[in-house]
Amino acid sequence: MSEQRQRQRQGARKHLAAGIGGLVVGTALVLFLRNRMRSRRKPATPAALPGAGPGEQEAEA
């Protein structure tokens, strides 16, 4: 005798939950990568560098 089992069908609710979860995770990933790329593109301003403040230049001269 061959054993035949019924396949359990996935409900529509579970498919919707998985789709929404994937959408949320994908959006979070895009926002994370976008912010990371923006922070890499910012050039260093002279005021942000050590020893480049206006008061320090006068003291060295």
Helices and strands as residue ranges (DSSP letters): H 12-41, G 46-48, H 54-60
